[in-house]
Amino acid sequence: MTPIADALRDAAQTLAGASDTPRLDAELLMAECLGIDRSALLLSRMRDEAPHSFAALLARRQAHEPVAYIIGRQDFWTLTLKVTPAVLIPRSDSETLIEAAIDALADHPPQRILDLGTGSGALLLAALAQWPAAQGIGIDASPDALDIARTNATALGFDDRAHMLDGNWLKDGWHRGMPGPFDLILCNPPYVETDAALAEQVMQHEPHSALFAGADGLDDYRIFIPALPHLLAGDGIAILEIGASQRADVSALAAACGFEVTCRQDLAGHDRALMLRRNSVA
């Protein structure tokens, strides 16, 4: 018999070369095996015998598969979302966009929200949770991603407010017929340079179509930013996620399309969310 406490200690050592958070990963995987949450594991199960199923999950993590894909879910904002390799794993950095939206729209809550490249639906569903009277549309070019987003919307009880639609800004005229204008547009587009060195768990497992955007990481911004004036309400705001070094370049693209641009940093102090409003003199 191997007590869970000992199994977790050994697992953390095993994962030290594959994860920046080996002990946390081990605890999450153990809790998954037991069908309980991590808090219950730590409070009441540490002396129990470790389940045999733990070894298989541990081996997957040791091979750099992300914990979120192994257990099939990820927390984001106030939500727990289903995730699969069809979608990027929602990250806490992206919560900066929701925080920025809350501050920017404190005096006039949005009624119509658009999420470009919705993936798991994380940004749209977080916004709908924040504004219960709002309606939202999430578009994505991936049918598999849309299936995940719809599943998440249903699980959260947002079926009647969240509409997930096929949409690909790489196609001419993609924005025509969109039922806007929108008070809030959110977007976490691909913005990684093609030759960027990424962590093995990202490079091996997360969808490249949602990560890479040309040699400088700006290809997708160049395509969809010019369409934003056709989609955004006069007093609305578009909030875009950017890479930590992309503020100047993406701001210039937005300014050329008639937007005033401000930036919000994430918790690490990195530039993360660009806020676009129509230029008052444009």
Phi and psi in degrees as GROMACS dihedral restraints (atoms count N, CA, C in turn):
[ dihedral_restraints ]
;  ai    aj    ak    al  type     phi  dphi    fc
    3     4     5     6     1  -111.8    20    10
    4     5     6     7     1   114.0    20    10
    6     7     8     9     1   -62.0    20    10
    7     8     9    10     1   149.9    20    10
    9    10    11    12     1   -57.5    20    10
   10    11    12    13     1   -38.4    20    10
   12    13    14    15     1   -58.4    20    10
   13    14    15    16     1   -42.7    20    10
   15    16    17    18     1   -70.8    20    10
   16    17    18    19     1   -39.5    20    10
   18    19    20    21     1   -63.4    20    10
   19    20    21    22     1   -37.6    20    10
   21    22    23    24     1   -68.3    20    10
   22    23    24    25     1   -40.2    20    10
   24    25    26    27     1   -61.5    20    10
   25    26    27    28     1   -45.8    20    10
   27    28    29    30     1   -66.3    20    10
   28    29    30    31     1   -39.1    20    10
   30    31    32    33     1   -64.7    20    10
   31    32    33    34     1   -39.8    20    10
   33    34    35    36     1   -61.7    20    10
   34    35    36    37     1   -38.0    20    10
   36    37    38    39     1   -67.0    20    10
   37    38    39    40     1   -40.3    20    10
   39    40    41    42     1   -63.2    20    10
   40    41    42    43     1   -38.1    20    10
   42    43    44    45     1   -86.4    20    10
   43    44    45    46     1    -2.1    20    10
   45    46    47    48     1   -56.9    20    10
   46    47    48    49     1   -32.2    20    10
   48    49    50    51     1   -88.4    20    10
   49    50    51    52     1    -7.2    20    10
   51    52    53    54     1  -113.5    20    10
   52    53    54    55     1    -9.7    20    10
   54    55    56    57     1  -146.1    20    10
   55    56    57    58     1   147.9    20    10
   57    58    59    60     1   -81.7    20    10
   58    59    60    61     1   -13.6    20    10
   60    61    62    63     1  -130.7    20    10
   61    62    63    64     1    62.8    20    10
   63    64    65    66     1   -63.0    20    10
   64    65    66    67     1   -40.8    20    10
   66    67    68    69     1   -68.0    20    10
   67    68    69    70     1   -44.4    20    10
   69    70    71    72     1   -59.9    20    10
   70    71    72    73     1   -45.0    20    10
   72    73    74    75     1   -59.3    20    10
   73    74    75    76     1   -44.8    20    10
   75    76    77    78     1   -60.5    20    10
   76    77    78    79     1   -42.3    20    10
   78    79    80    81     1   -65.8    20    10
   79    80    81    82     1   -41.2    20    10
   81    82    83    84     1   -64.8    20    10
   82    83    84    85     1   -40.2    20    10
   84    85    86    87     1   -68.8    20    10
   85    86    87    88     1   -38.9    20    10
   87    88    89    90     1   -64.7    20    10
   88    89    90    91     1   -44.2    20    10
   90    91    92    93     1   -60.5    20    10
   91    92    93    94     1   -37.3    20    10
   93    94    95    96     1   -62.8    20    10
   94    95    96    97     1   -42.9    20    10
   96    97    98    99     1   -60.5    20    10
   97    98    99   100     1   -36.3    20    10
   99   100   101   102     1   -86.7    20    10
  100   101   102   103     1   -11.1    20    10
  102   103   104   105     1    71.6    20    10
  103   104   105   106     1    30.4    20    10
  105   106   107   108     1  -130.8    20    10
  106   107   108   109     1   172.7    20    10
  108   109   110   111     1   -87.7    20    10
  109   110   111   112     1   167.9    20    10
  111   112   113   114     1   -62.8    20    10
  112   113   114   115     1   -37.8    20    10
  114   115   116   117     1   -60.7    20    10
  115   116   117   118     1   -44.7    20    10
  117   118   119   120     1   -63.3    20    10
  118   119   120   121     1   -38.2    20    10
  120   121   122   123     1   -58.1    20    10
  121   122   123   124     1   -51.0    20    10
  123   124   125   126     1   -70.2    20    10
  124   125   126   127     1   -29.9    20    10
  126   127   128   129     1   -84.0    20    10
  127   128   129   130     1   -32.0    20    10
  129   130   131   132     1  -138.2    20    10
  130   131   132   133     1    -1.6    20    10
  132   133   134   135     1  -121.7    20    10
  133   134   135   136     1     6.3    20    10
  135   136   137   138     1   -66.3    20    10
  136   137   138   139     1   -22.5    20    10
  138   139   140   141     1   -93.8    20    10
  139   140   141   142     1    -6.4    20    10
  141   142   143   144     1   -70.4    20    10
  142   143   144   145     1   165.2    20    10
  144   145   146   147     1   -74.7    20    10
  145   146   147   148     1   135.6    20    10
  147   148   149   150     1   -66.3    20    10
  148   149   150   151     1   133.5    20    10
  150   151   152   153     1   -70.9    20    10
  151   152   153   154     1   148.4    20    10
  153   154   155   156     1   -63.9    20    10
  154   155   156   157     1   -28.1    20    10
  156   157   158   159     1   -66.9    20    10
  157   158   159   160     1   -15.5    20    10
  159   160   161   162     1   -64.1    20    10
  160   161   162   163     1   -36.0    20    10
  162   163   164   165     1   -60.7    20    10
  163   164   165   166     1   -38.6    20    10
  165   166   167   168     1   -68.1    20    10
  166   167   168   169     1   -40.7    20    10
  168   169   170   171     1   -68.0    20    10
  169   170   171   172     1   -38.2    20    10
  171   172   173   174     1   -62.4    20    10
  172   173   174   175     1   -40.5    20    10
  174   175   176   177     1   -63.9    20    10
  175   176   177   178     1   -37.6    20    10
  177   178   179   180     1   -64.7    20    10
  178   179   180   181     1   -41.9    20    10
  180   181   182   183     1   -68.6    20    10
  181   182   183   184     1   -36.4    20    10
  183   184   185   186     1   -63.7    20    10
  184   185   186   187     1   -26.7    20    10
  186   187   188   189     1   -87.8    20    10
  187   188   189   190     1    16.3    20    10
  189   190   191   192     1    76.5    20    10
  190   191   192   193     1    13.4    20    10
  192   193   194   195     1   -72.6    20    10
  193   194   195   196     1   130.5    20    10
  195   196   197   198     1   -62.0    20    10
  196   197   198   199     1   144.6    20    10
  198   199   200   201     1   -56.8    20    10
  199   200   201   202     1   -40.7    20    10
  201   202   203   204     1   -59.3    20    10
  202   203   204   205     1   -38.0    20    10
  204   205   206   207     1   -73.6    20    10
  205   206   207   208     1   -34.3    20    10
  207   208   209   210     1   -65.4    20    10
  208   209   210   211     1   -44.5    20    10
  210   211   212   213     1   -92.4    20    10
  211   212   213   214     1   -13.0    20    10
  213   214   215   216     1    82.8    20    10
  214   215   216   217     1    18.6    20    10
  216   217   218   219     1  -158.2    20    10
  217   218   219   220     1   162.9    20    10
  219   220   221   222     1  -151.5    20    10
  220   221   222   223     1   136.4    20    10
  222   223   224   225     1   -79.8    20    10
  223   224   225   226     1   139.3    20    10
  225   226   227   228     1  -149.8    20    10
  226   227   228   229     1   127.6    20    10
  228   229   230   231     1    57.4    20    10
  229   230   231   232     1  -120.8    20    10
  231   232   233   234     1  -102.6    20    10
  232   233   234   235     1    11.3    20    10
  234   235   236   237     1  -113.9    20    10
  235   236   237   238     1   156.7    20    10
  237   238   239   240     1  -114.7    20    10
  238   239   240   241     1   122.6    20    10
  240   241   242   243     1  -116.5    20    10
  241   242   243   244     1   142.7    20    10
  243   244   245   246     1   -70.5    20    10
  244   245   246   247     1   136.7    20    10
  246   247   248   249     1  -136.1    20    10
  247   248   249   250     1   148.2    20    10
  249   250   251   252     1  -138.1    20    10
  250   251   252   253     1   173.7    20    10
  252   253   254   255     1   -62.7    20    10
  253   254   255   256     1    -3.9    20    10
  255   256   257   258     1   -76.2    20    10
  256   257   258   259     1   -14.7    20    10
  258   259   260   261     1  -133.1    20    10
  259   260   261   262     1   152.5    20    10
  261   262   263   264     1   -62.6    20    10
  262   263   264   265     1   148.3    20    10
  264   265   266   267     1   -76.5    20    10
  265   266   267   268     1   122.1    20    10
  267   268   269   270     1   -60.6    20    10
  268   269   270   271     1   136.4    20    10
  270   271   272   273     1  -117.5    20    10
  271   272   273   274     1   154.2    20    10
  273   274   275   276     1   -62.4    20    10
  274   275   276   277     1   -28.7    20    10
  276   277   278   279     1   -56.3    20    10
  277   278   279   280     1   -35.9    20    10
  279   280   281   282     1   -71.8    20    10
  280   281   282   283     1   -17.4    20    10
  282   283   284   285     1   -63.5    20    10
  283   284   285   286     1   -19.3    20    10
  285   286   287   288     1   -56.8    20    10
  286   287   288   289     1   -33.6    20    10
  288   289   290   291     1   -66.7    20    10
  289   290   291   292     1   -39.6    20    10
  291   292   293   294     1   -68.4    20    10
  292   293   294   295     1   -42.3    20    10
  294   295   296   297     1   -60.3    20    10
  295   296   297   298     1   -43.2    20    10
  297   298   299   300     1   -63.1    20    10
  298   299   300   301     1   -40.2    20    10
  300   301   302   303     1   -65.2    20    10
  301   302   303   304     1   -41.4    20    10
  303   304   305   306     1   -60.2    20    10
  304   305   306   307     1   -45.0    20    10
  306   307   308   309     1   -67.6    20    10
  307   308   309   310     1   -43.2    20    10
  309   310   311   312     1   -69.2    20    10
  310   311   312   313     1   -29.2    20    10
  312   313   314   315     1  -111.8    20    10
  313   314   315   316     1    23.2    20    10
  315   316   317   318     1   -58.6    20    10
  316   317   318   319     1   -34.7    20    10
  318   319   320   321     1   -92.3    20    10
  319   320   321   322     1   -13.0    20    10
  321   322   323   324     1  -148.4    20    10
  322   323   324   325     1    86.2    20    10
  324   325   326   327     1   -55.2    20    10
  325   326   327   328     1   140.2    20    10
  327   328   329   330     1   -70.4    20    10
  328   329   330   331     1   144.9    20    10
  330   331   332   333     1  -103.3    20    10
  331   332   333   334     1   -30.3    20    10
  333   334   335   336     1  -127.2    20    10
  334   335   336   337     1   125.0    20    10
  336   337   338   339     1  -125.4    20    10
  337   338   339   340     1   139.1    20    10
  339   340   341   342     1  -124.5    20    10
  340   341   342   343     1   131.7    20    10
  342   343   344   345     1  -117.2    20    10
  343   344   345   346     1   113.0    20    10
  345   346   347   348     1   -88.9    20    10
  346   347   348   349     1   122.4    20    10
  348   349   350   351     1    71.8    20    10
  349   350   351   352     1    57.7    20    10
  351   352   353   354     1   -68.6    20    10
  352   353   354   355     1   -26.2    20    10
  354   355   356   357     1    59.0    20    10
  355   356   357   358     1  -121.4    20    10
  357   358   359   360     1   -71.4    20    10
  358   359   360   361     1    -7.6    20    10
  360   361   362   363     1    88.7    20    10
  361   362   363   364     1     8.4    20    10
  363   364   365   366     1   -53.9    20    10
  364   365   366   367     1   -53.4    20    10
  366   367   368   369     1   -66.9    20    10
  367   368   369   370     1   -46.2    20    10
  369   370   371   372     1   -62.6    20    10
  370   371   372   373     1   -46.7    20    10
  372   373   374   375     1   -69.1    20    10
  373   374   375   376     1   -34.4    20    10
  375   376   377   378     1   -64.2    20    10
  376   377   378   379     1   -41.4    20    10
  378   379   380   381     1   -65.8    20    10
  379   380   381   382     1   -40.7    20    10
  381   382   383   384     1   -67.6    20    10
  382   383   384   385     1   -32.2    20    10
  384   385   386   387     1   -66.6    20    10
  385   386   387   388     1   -33.8    20    10
  387   388   389   390     1   -75.5    20    10
  388   389   390   391     1   -35.4    20    10
  390   391   392   393     1  -122.1    20    10
  391   392   393   394     1    90.1    20    10
  393   394   395   396     1   -63.7    20    10
  394   395   396   397     1   -17.9    20    10
  396   397   398   399     1   -90.8    20    10
  397   398   399   400     1    -3.9    20    10
  399   400   401   402     1   -84.2    20    10
  400   401   402   403     1   154.7    20    10
  402   403   404   405     1  -113.9    20    10
  403   404   405   406     1   149.9    20    10
  405   406   407   408     1  -143.7    20    10
  406   407   408   409     1   154.5    20    10
  408   409   410   411     1  -124.4    20    10
  409   410   411   412     1   133.1    20    10
  411   412   413   414     1  -117.0    20    10
  412   413   414   415     1   130.2    20    10
  414   415   416   417     1  -115.7    20    10
  415   416   417   418     1   148.8    20    10
  417   418   419   420     1  -155.7    20    10
  418   419   420   421     1   150.2    20    10
  420   421   422   423     1   -84.1    20    10
  421   422   423   424     1   -11.6    20    10
  423   424   425   426     1  -100.0    20    10
  424   425   426   427     1   118.2    20    10
  426   427   428   429     1   -60.0    20    10
  427   428   429   430     1   -36.4    20    10
  429   430   431   432     1   -66.4    20    10
  430   431   432   433     1   -39.4    20    10
  432   433   434   435     1   -64.7    20    10
  433   434   435   436     1   -41.7    20    10
  435   436   437   438     1   -61.4    20    10
  436   437   438   439     1   -36.7    20    10
  438   439   440   441     1   -61.6    20    10
  439   440   441   442     1   -42.2    20    10
  441   442   443   444     1   -65.5    20    10
  442   443   444   445     1   -44.2    20    10
  444   445   446   447     1   -61.4    20    10
  445   446   447   448     1   -41.8    20    10
  447   448   449   450     1   -65.9    20    10
  448   449   450   451     1   -40.0    20    10
  450   451   452   453     1   -60.3    20    10
  451   452   453   454     1   -43.0    20    10
  453   454   455   456     1   -65.9    20    10
  454   455   456   457     1   -41.0    20    10
  456   457   458   459     1   -61.8    20    10
  457   458   459   460     1   -41.2    20    10
  459   460   461   462     1   -65.9    20    10
  460   461   462   463     1   -44.6    20    10
  462   463   464   465     1   -60.8    20    10
  463   464   465   466     1   -31.5    20    10
  465   466   467   468     1   -89.8    20    10
  466   467   468   469     1    -3.2    20    10
  468   469   470   471     1    77.8    20    10
  469   470   471   472     1    25.1    20    10
  471   472   473   474     1  -104.5    20    10
  472   473   474   475     1    16.9    20    10
  474   475   476   477     1   -52.4    20    10
  475   476   477   478     1   -39.5    20    10
  477   478   479   480     1   -82.4    20    10
  478   479   480   481     1    -6.6    20    10
  480   481   482   483     1  -119.5    20    10
  481   482   483   484     1   -18.6    20    10
  483   484   485   486     1  -114.1    20    10
  484   485   486   487     1   120.2    20    10
  486   487   488   489     1  -118.4    20    10
  487   488   489   490     1   116.0    20    10
  489   490   491   492     1   -99.9    20    10
  490   491   492   493     1   120.3    20    10
  492   493   494   495     1  -125.0    20    10
  493   494   495   496     1   148.6    20    10
  495   496   497   498     1   -66.6    20    10
  496   497   498   499     1   130.0    20    10
  498   499   500   501     1  -162.9    20    10
  499   500   501   502     1   135.1    20    10
  501   502   503   504     1  -138.8    20    10
  502   503   504   505     1   108.5    20    10
  504   505   506   507     1   -71.2    20    10
  505   506   507   508     1    -3.0    20    10
  507   508   509   510     1   -80.5    20    10
  508   509   510   511     1    -8.7    20    10
  510   511   512   513     1   -98.9    20    10
  511   512   513   514     1   137.3    20    10
  513   514   515   516     1   -57.3    20    10
  514   515   516   517     1   138.2    20    10
  516   517   518   519     1    71.6    20    10
  517   518   519   520     1    20.2    20    10
  519   520   521   522     1   -59.8    20    10
  520   521   522   523     1   -29.4    20    10
  522   523   524   525     1   -90.2    20    10
  523   524   525   526     1    -8.9    20    10
  525   526   527   528     1   -69.5    20    10
  526   527   528   529     1   138.1    20    10
  528   529   530   531     1    84.6    20    10
  529   530   531   532     1    -1.3    20    10
  531   532   533   534     1   -67.5    20    10
  532   533   534   535     1   130.7    20    10
  534   535   536   537     1   -77.7    20    10
  535   536   537   538     1    60.5    20    10
  537   538   539   540     1   -93.7    20    10
  538   539   540   541     1  -158.8    20    10
  540   541   542   543     1   -75.8    20    10
  541   542   543   544     1   164.5    20    10
  543   544   545   546     1  -111.4    20    10
  544   545   546   547     1   141.2    20    10
  546   547   548   549     1   -78.3    20    10
  547   548   549   550     1   -27.9    20    10
  549   550   551   552     1  -140.9    20    10
  550   551   552   553     1   125.4    20    10
  552   553   554   555     1  -117.4    20    10
  553   554   555   556     1   127.8    20    10
  555   556   557   558     1  -116.2    20    10
  556   557   558   559     1   146.0    20    10
  558   559   560   561     1  -157.8    20    10
  559   560   561   562     1   126.0    20    10
  561   562   563   564     1  -117.0    20    10
  562   563   564   565     1    86.6    20    10
  564   565   566   567     1   -85.0    20    10
  565   566   567   568     1   171.5    20    10
  567   568   569   570     1   -60.7    20    10
  568   569   570   571     1   132.5    20    10
  570   571   572   573     1  -146.7    20    10
  571   572   573   574     1    18.8    20    10
  573   574   575   576     1   -92.8    20    10
  574   575   576   577     1   136.7    20    10
  576   577   578   579     1   -64.7    20    10
  577   578   579   580     1   143.1    20    10
  579   580   581   582     1   -54.7    20    10
  580   581   582   583     1   -37.7    20    10
  582   583   584   585     1   -99.8    20    10
  583   584   585   586     1    16.3    20    10
  585   586   587   588     1   -66.8    20    10
  586   587   588   589     1   145.2    20    10
  588   589   590   591     1   -88.2    20    10
  589   590   591   592     1   115.2    20    10
  591   592   593   594     1  -111.1    20    10
  592   593   594   595     1   159.1    20    10
  594   595   596   597     1   -57.9    20    10
  595   596   597   598     1   147.3    20    10
  597   598   599   600     1   -59.0    20    10
  598   599   600   601     1   -37.9    20    10
  600   601   602   603     1   -66.8    20    10
  601   602   603   604     1   -29.2    20    10
  603   604   605   606     1   -77.4    20    10
  604   605   606   607     1   -49.0    20    10
  606   607   608   609     1   -64.0    20    10
  607   608   609   610     1   -37.1    20    10
  609   610   611   612     1   -83.0    20    10
  610   611   612   613     1   -26.7    20    10
  612   613   614   615     1  -122.5    20    10
  613   614   615   616     1   -28.1    20    10
  615   616   617   618     1   -89.8    20    10
  616   617   618   619     1   151.4    20    10
  618   619   620   621     1   -66.6    20    10
  619   620   621   622     1   121.3    20    10
  621   622   623   624     1   -64.0    20    10
  622   623   624   625     1   -29.3    20    10
  624   625   626   627     1   -64.8    20    10
  625   626   627   628     1   -21.8    20    10
  627   628   629   630     1   -96.8    20    10
  628   629   630   631     1     1.7    20    10
  630   631   632   633     1  -111.6    20    10
  631   632   633   634     1   -51.9    20    10
  633   634   635   636     1   -95.5    20    10
  634   635   636   637     1   140.8    20    10
  636   637   638   639     1  -143.8    20    10
  637   638   639   640     1    53.9    20    10
  639   640   641   642     1    86.2    20    10
  640   641   642   643     1  -179.5    20    10
  642   643   644   645     1   -60.8    20    10
  643   644   645   646     1   -33.9    20    10
  645   646   647   648     1  -109.9    20    10
  646   647   648   649     1     3.8    20    10
  648   649   650   651     1    76.2    20    10
  649   650   651   652     1     9.3    20    10
  651   652   653   654     1  -108.9    20    10
  652   653   654   655     1     0.4    20    10
  654   655   656   657     1   -55.5    20    10
  655   656   657   658     1   -44.6    20    10
  657   658   659   660     1   -71.8    20    10
  658   659   660   661     1   -36.1    20    10
  660   661   662   663     1   -59.3    20    10
  661   662   663   664     1   -40.9    20    10
  663   664   665   666     1   -62.2    20    10
  664   665   666   667     1   -28.3    20    10
  666   667   668   669     1   -85.8    20    10
  667   668   669   670     1   -48.3    20    10
  669   670   671   672     1   -91.3    20    10
  670   671   672   673     1   -23.5    20    10
  672   673   674   675     1   -60.7    20    10
  673   674   675   676     1   -40.9    20    10
  675   676   677   678     1   -61.5    20    10
  676   677   678   679     1   -18.9    20    10
  678   679   680   681     1   -85.7    20    10
  679   680   681   682     1   -16.0    20    10
  681   682   683   684     1   -60.7    20    10
  682   683   684   685     1   -37.8    20    10
  684   685   686   687     1   -58.8    20    10
  685   686   687   688     1   -25.6    20    10
  687   688   689   690     1   -81.7    20    10
  688   689   690   691     1   -14.2    20    10
  690   691   692   693     1  -110.0    20    10
  691   692   693   694     1   -23.9    20    10
  693   694   695   696     1   -92.3    20    10
  694   695   696   697     1   134.6    20    10
  696   697   698   699     1   -64.3    20    10
  697   698   699   700     1   158.4    20    10
  699   700   701   702     1   -55.5    20    10
  700   701   702   703     1   -39.0    20    10
  702   703   704   705     1  -106.3    20    10
  703   704   705   706     1    18.7    20    10
  705   706   707   708     1   -83.7    20    10
  706   707   708   709     1   178.4    20    10
  708   709   710   711     1  -139.6    20    10
  709   710   711   712     1   138.3    20    10
  711   712   713   714     1  -108.5    20    10
  712   713   714   715     1   134.5    20    10
  714   715   716   717     1  -125.6    20    10
  715   716   717   718     1   120.0    20    10
  717   718   719   720     1  -116.4    20    10
  718   719   720   721     1   136.4    20    10
  720   721   722   723     1   -79.8    20    10
  721   722   723   724     1   142.8    20    10
  723   724   725   726     1  -133.6    20    10
  724   725   726   727     1   161.2    20    10
  726   727   728   729     1   -72.8    20    10
  727   728   729   730     1   158.9    20    10
  729   730   731   732     1   -60.7    20    10
  730   731   732   733     1   -22.5    20    10
  732   733   734   735     1  -108.7    20    10
  733   734   735   736     1    12.4    20    10
  735   736   737   738     1  -104.4    20    10
  736   737   738   739     1     5.3    20    10
  738   739   740   741     1   -56.7    20    10
  739   740   741   742     1   -50.3    20    10
  741   742   743   744     1   -64.0    20    10
  742   743   744   745     1   -45.5    20    10
  744   745   746   747     1   -66.8    20    10
  745   746   747   748     1   -45.7    20    10
  747   748   749   750     1   -71.4    20    10
  748   749   750   751     1   -35.0    20    10
  750   751   752   753     1   -61.0    20    10
  751   752   753   754     1   -39.5    20    10
  753   754   755   756     1   -65.0    20    10
  754   755   756   757     1   -39.8    20    10
  756   757   758   759     1   -62.6    20    10
  757   758   759   760     1   -41.6    20    10
  759   760   761   762     1   -69.2    20    10
  760   761   762   763     1   -41.9    20    10
  762   763   764   765     1   -61.7    20    10
  763   764   765   766     1   -36.8    20    10
  765   766   767   768     1   -66.0    20    10
  766   767   768   769     1   -18.6    20    10
  768   769   770   771     1  -100.9    20    10
  769   770   771   772     1    12.6    20    10
  771   772   773   774     1    90.4    20    10
  772   773   774   775     1    22.7    20    10
  774   775   776   777     1  -107.7    20    10
  775   776   777   778     1   143.9    20    10
  777   778   779   780     1   -86.6    20    10
  778   779   780   781     1   138.3    20    10
  780   781   782   783     1  -125.6    20    10
  781   782   783   784     1   133.0    20    10
  783   784   785   786     1  -128.1    20    10
  784   785   786   787     1   165.7    20    10
  786   787   788   789     1  -131.5    20    10
  787   788   789   790     1   145.3    20    10
  789   790   791   792     1  -122.1    20    10
  790   791   792   793     1   138.3    20    10
  792   793   794   795     1   -91.9    20    10
  793   794   795   796     1   154.7    20    10
  795   796   797   798     1   -83.4    20    10
  796   797   798   799     1  -175.8    20    10
  798   799   800   801     1   -65.3    20    10
  799   800   801   802     1   -22.5    20    10
  801   802   803   804     1   -85.3    20    10
  802   803   804   805     1    -1.3    20    10
  804   805   806   807     1    85.5    20    10
  805   806   807   808     1    11.6    20    10
  807   808   809   810     1   -92.0    20    10
  808   809   810   811     1   143.0    20    10
  810   811   812   813     1   -56.6    20    10
  811   812   813   814     1   128.7    20    10
  813   814   815   816     1  -138.4    20    10
  814   815   816   817     1   -37.3    20    10
  816   817   818   819     1  -126.6    20    10
  817   818   819   820     1   119.5    20    10
  819   820   821   822     1   -94.7    20    10
  820   821   822   823     1   130.7    20    10
  822   823   824   825     1  -108.5    20    10
  823   824   825   826     1   121.0    20    10
  825   826   827   828     1  -110.7    20    10
  826   827   828   829     1   124.8    20    10
  828   829   830   831     1  -125.2    20    10
  829   830   831   832     1   152.7    20    10
  831   832   833   834     1   -60.7    20    10
  832   833   834   835     1   135.4    20    10
  834   835   836   837     1   -64.9    20    10
  835   836   837   838     1   127.1    20    10
  837   838   839   840     1   -65.2    20    10
  838   839   840   841     1   -18.4    20    10
  840   841   842   843     1  -108.4    20    10
  841   842   843   844     1     3.7    20    10
